[in-house]
Amino acid sequence: MALGNGINKDTARPLEVYVDINGNEWICDKEVISDIDPERPLEDQNIIRCQMMPFDHGG
C-alpha cells in the first residue's frame, strides 16, 4: 500500500442500496440486488434497512 492513496480494505464486500416503493433505502450485498422480490417482505430477504445502520456521514 502506497502512502497518500488512502486505505484500500480488500476484506470489505461490495454493497448496493435498494430503494423500495416508499423511498426507504435498504443495504444488501451487490450480488443479491437482482434477486430482491418487492412483493415479499424485505426484512426476510437478507437486506437491512439503512435507517437501522449507524452510518458516519463525515460531519
N, C-alpha and C positions, 0 to 999 in steps of 0.2 A: 504494500500500500504506500503510495507516494504522499508526501505532505502537501497540503494545500488543495487536495481533491475531495475533501470531506471523508466521511466514513462509509464504506461500502459493506453492508451487512448481508452477506450471502445466505445467511440462515433464515432471513425473513421470507415468508411465502407471498406470492403475488395475490393481492386482494382486489376486489372490484366493489363498487357501490351500486346497489339496485334500488330504484325508486318505485314505490308502489303507486296505485291509482290515487291515493290520498296525499301523495307528495312526501311520505315518510321514507327516510333513507335507511337501507339495510346494508350491512357489510358481509361479504362472503368470499370464499376462495374464488379466484378468477376462473378456475377450471369448471366450476359448477354453475356459473351465472346463466348459461344457456339451458340448464336443467330446471330452473325455477318455474314452478307452476303457480301462477297468480290465483288460481281457483282453490288451491289448498292453503291452509294456514301457514304463513311464512315462518312462524316460530318452529314448526315441525320440519323445516327443510334445511337445517344446519346453517342458518344465517342469523345474524344478530342485528337488532335494531341499533342504528348508530347513536340514537339518543341514550342508549344504555352504556355506551363506551365512554370512558374518560379521556377524550382526545385533548391534547395540548395544542392550542391554536397559535402558539408562539407569541402571545401578547401578555 
